[in-house]
């Protein structure tokens, strides 16, 4: 089974047409196609259309949020409900072409667990394209996951991927990064992008600020989520050492001015370097303390979380000579 998850927010004009395109596509699949519409708190009648489609087409499943929780929450709900071994996500605004789904599914293989779309050519206004270009380069530079379009809505996954990544807030932009951090292989596929036919984009200028802050969070989570002291402690230690070095130099100057005749006395309370050094020492101590608290929280959460991912598992061959051997036991 192939599960197609569609996040919908005030896309009533597009839902029926998108369903028709997916229905046409399903006829070309040997596998069963499951269509999951997730209504993210729409107020334009989208849910009525989804309910109608679900009553007419047994392949359609509808999920409705009481209010708008965001795309990440919508995708997470779709992942939980999906039954397919391969899962596809796309937006409900008709800009993602369902005809490109077979191309993404074909890319999934022994060397690819996540197939991301790369919109070519992209039919968006310049004030969305240019910031998006900068954002994708920044994400690639900070995370090492080099993609032309991290935020493309059209993606295909193996089922194992969606079980291991946890989406919240607005982390849907960083699904490839989160997957790569768990050891999954990410690839990119050029896809057709269509101009918007109905409505308008739901994302404004504020998404750039949120996206940058989320990028910092993702960098910390994927790089230092299970060892926060390595980052915070390093910053704190450097700050503390710089502040301590400054204090040592000032103390040497003050002692020299008191012990050596003819040297002009040094009044530390009139020296700006004293306050800078004190501030660095205080900041260093705070960073070290926060890092220690982070380590304690990470150690507590690690008891209930898998910190590794198994790619394959094989059973040992049966040895007839070992039939009467002592059983292996595990002591806890």
BELDAVEN-V551891 format. One record per run of one state. SS is the DSSP state (@ for helix, = for strand, . for the rest). FROM is the first residue (numbers start at 1). TO is the last residue. If there is no record, write none. Layout:
BEGIN
SS/FROM/TO  SS/FROM/TO
END
This chain:
BEGIN
./1/1  =/2/8  ./9/11  @/12/26  ./27/32  =/33/39  ./40/45  @/46/56  ./57/59  =/60/64  ./65/70  @/71/81  ./82/85  =/86/91  ./92/95  =/96/96  ./97/97  @/98/107  ./108/108  =/109/109  ./110/111  =/112/112  ./113/113  =/114/119  ./120/125  @/126/143  ./144/154  =/155/158  @/159/164  ./165/170  @/171/181  ./182/185  =/186/191  ./192/192  =/193/193  ./194/205  @/206/224  ./225/228  @/229/259  ./260/267  @/268/270  ./271/271  @/272/302  ./303/319  @/320/322  ./323/332
END
